[in-house]
Amino acid sequence: MKRLSKIIFYTISSCFLVFALGFSACKEESNGENPENPDEPMDIFGTVTVSGPVQNDLISEASGIVNSQSNDSYIWVHNDGGAEPENRLFLMDKNGQDKGMVWLKDLDNIDWEDIALGPGPEQGKTYLYIGQIGDNRAQFDTRNIFRIEEPTIAGGTLTTDTITNIETITYRYPDGPRDAETLIVDPLTKDIYIISKRESPVINIYVMKYPQSVTDTIVLEKTGTLPFTQATGGDISKDGTEILIKNYTNVFYWKREPNESITEALSKDPTNITYQIEPQGEAIAFASDNSGFFTLSEEASDIETILYFYPRIE
């Protein structure tokens, strides 16, 4: 009965979301198109596979995921604001099995929407960037990104359960408050990119250049737009050459050429790649070994949360 409910839910959700976002057909998967020849498919990633159900029941509103670089067998996850416990980062393996959590001391989760991993102030270290970038009602003058050193995973175990050394990057938009759910840190330049969510028919690309102040409020620079709406998450490959951004019904892919900025790469037509619609799919992350990408949804009704993987086609 649960399986039947799941199928019905996916079918209804797919139709509704496709209609709401202006797509022309109801389908569970959308296959990529070659922007140079729309009739020729571009199979970059294969059909979805189930990595496993998410074991930790506390991960109920998964809003951001990123593949660890200190141990690429593990994935960092966080909930959206309002889900208890709010100020935690969860760790799971690539089968969805629980591997612990860390508490970000003295922080509140006021709409954490995405997480990114990349370089930062100290050479040779990897940092997690937690994006408190959501703003459903466009009511906040400023928003925040929290930067921490990636916690150490030794022998499959976290070496700490509490993070106290947290840097806060505070920013505002040049054109008024915005809702956003997509955070990307450029591994080549350390610049931080934020993609707005709700505008239609296009959404905005903003950047804050490195180094980012942790004492002053930064005014973002608007650098471009994207030709779709409802962006819910994004990621960039470890080498900085590939970009993924998703909304509720599609995943879009860009190949970044040498010497291109992220904005320049995103100014090109995206490739629409294979994606199976999830109940409320918001999170996406490249595998750090470049073997494919993961997606994760918030819980919906009684449908369990599943970690999905899309393998790269060799």
N, C-alpha and C positions, 0 to 999 in steps of 0.2 A: 504494500500500500504506500509505503514511504517513497519507493522508487517511482510509482505512478504519479504521486503528488509532485515529485521533483520534475518529472518530464512535463507535466501540465504547467507547472510554475515557469519553467524555462521557456515553454512555447508562448505563453501569455506575455511574459516579460519581454521576450524578443520582439514580438509584434508591437507591443506598446512603445518600447524604447526606439525601435526603428522608425515608427510613425512620428514620435515626438521629436526626433532629431533630423527628420526630413529625408530619410533614406527611402528608396523606392520599393524595397522588397523585404519580406519577413524571412529571415534565415538565421540559422544558428552559427554558421561560419561564413566569413567573408574572405575570399582568396585574393591575393595580391595582384595588382595590375602593373605592368611595365609602363612608367610614365612616358616613355618614348614611343610605345606601341600599346595602347590600352587593350587591344585584343589578345595580346600575348601575356600569359600569367608569369609572375616572378615568384617562384617557390624558394623563398629564403629559409623559412622555417617549416617544419613538418606539422602534421596533425597533432592536436593536443593529446597529452598523456596525463594520467592521474599519478602524481607523486605520492599522495596519501592524504587522509583526513588530518586536520589540525588537532593534535591531541589535547593541547591546553585549552580548557573551556573558558579561561579568562580572555582568550583572544576572540572576542565576540564582534568587534567593529574594526577589523583590520583595515587600516587606511594607508599604511606605507610598509614596504618591504625592501630590503637590499641584501645582496649576497655578501657575506663577510669576506674580507681580504686576508685577515690574519689566519683564518681557517675556512677555506672555500667549501667545506662540507656543511656549513651552517648559514642560517639566514636570520637577519634581524627583522623584527616585526613590532609595530606599535598600533595601539587602538586610536580611534578618533576620540575627541573630547566627549566626556559624559559616560564613558564605559569604565567601570571599576576593574582593577586599580588604575587610576588615570596616568600617573607619572612613571610608568614602567616601560622598559624596552624588553621584549621577549626574544628568546633565542630558541630556534628549532632547527632540526636537521632537514635534509632535502626530502625526507619522507613525511614531514610534518610532525615528527616526534619532539616532545618537549625537552629542552636542554637548559632550562633555567630562565631567570630574569634579573634585571638590574634596576635599581631605584635611582631616579635622578633627584637628588636631595633638594628640597626647597623650591621645586618647580611645580607649577600647575599646568594641566593639559587643557588649554583653552583653544580647542580646535586644532590639534596636531593633524596634519593632512598628508605629509609625505616625508620620507627619509632618504638621504643621499649619503654616499661614502666617497671620500676623495682626499687629496692632499690638503695641507693647511699650513699654519705658521711655522712649524718645525719640520725641517727637511728630514725625509725618511720615515715620518710617522703618518699613519692613516687616521682620519677623523670621520666621525659620524656627524651629520648635520640633520637635526630634527626640525622640520618646518612647521612652526605655529603660524600657518599662513591662511587658514580658513577664515571666512568672514561671510556667512550666509546672507546677512542683511546689510553688508557693506557699511558697518557702523564704527569700525575701529580706525582711528587716525594712523596708528602705527601697528606693525606686526613684528614677529620675532623669529629668528632662527637660532637654535641652541647648538653649539659646537662642542664636542667632547672627543678625546682620544678614544679610538675604538678599544673597548675592553678586551683584555687578553683571554684567550681560550686555550687552556693547556690540558692536553690529554682528554679533550672533549668536555672539559669542565670550565666554567667561568671562574676566574681567580678573584673576583669581587662581586658583591651584591649591591654596592652603593657607590654612586658617582657624585663627588663633591666639586670637582674641578670642571665647572661648566662656564663657557663663554657665551654671552648673549649678544647677538647681532640684531639691532633694532633698525627698522626701515619704514619708509612710507612711499606711496606711489606718487608720481608727478601729476597724475590726473584724477586724484580722489581715491577713496577706499575701494578695494576690489576683493572679491572672493577668489581664492586660488587653491589648487590641490596638487600642483606639479612643481617639484623642486629638482634642479639639476646642477651639479657641481662639475665644472670643466676640469678633468684631470690634467689637462695640458697648461691651462692658464690660472687655475684656482678661482676663476670668476664664478659667481653664483647666478643662475638663471631661474626666474619664476614665470610660469605661464598662468595667466588668468583663466577662470573657468567659464563664466556664465554669459559673456557677451555673445551676440548673434548678429550677423552670420560669421563674424571672425572674432577670435580671441587674441590677446596681446602677449607679446614677449617682452620681459623686463630683465635687466641685468644690473648687478652690483659688482664692480670690478675689484679685483684683489689689489692690495690688502683691504679687508673689510674692518672698519672701526668697531670696537666693542665698547666704546664710550660715547660716541656721537650717533645721532639718528641719520641714517643714510637715505638720501633721496634716490630711488631707482631711476634708471634710464630706460625709456621705452624704445626698443630697437626694431620691432617688427610685429607682424600679425600672423595668425594661422587660420586656414580656411575651413574651420569647423568649430563646434562649440562643445561645452560640457567636458573639458579635459579633466580627468580624475587622477592622473599619475604619469610619471615618466622616468626614464633612466638613460644613462649614457654608458657605453661599454668601457671597460677598464682602460683600454688604449685610446679612448676618446674619438674613435672613428665611426661609431654607429649610435644612433639615437632612436629611442622608442617613446611615443606618447600615446596614451589611450584615452578613450571616453567610454561610455557605458556599452557601446555596441561595436567599436572598432579599435584596432591597434594600427598605428601609423609608424612607418619606418623611414629613416633618412640615412644615407651614407655621407659621411663628412670627408671631404677631400683635404689633402695637405694644405696648410696655411689658411684654411677657412675658419672663421669664427663659428660658434654655434648658431648665431643669428643668420649668418650667410648660408649655412647648411640647411636651416629650417625654411629659408626663403624659396627653396626648390620644391617642386611638387612631391608630396609624400607618396610612398608605396603603401597601399592598404593590404596588410598581411593577414594570414589565417588567425582567426580568433573565435572561440566558442563563448557566447554570451553567458555571463554569470549572474546570479541573483542581484548583486550590487557590486560589481567588480570595480574596485578603485585602485588596487595596488599592482605594480609591475616592476620587474627587476631583471636585468641581464644576469646570467650566470657568470661568475667572475672568471671561469675558465673558457668563456666565449662559446660554450657548447649549446646555448639556447637562451630562453628566458622563462621566468616564472610569472604567474598571476595568482592573485588571492582576492577573495570577495569578503565583504561583510556578511554576517549571518542574516538569513531571511527566513521568517516563519520557523519551521522545525527542520530546515535543510541544513545539514552539517557543513562546516566550512572545509573546503577542499583546496589543497595546494596543487596547482596545475603547472605543467612544464611543456614547452614547445621546443623540441630539439632542432638544432640547426641542420639543414640539409647539406651534406658534404659535396 
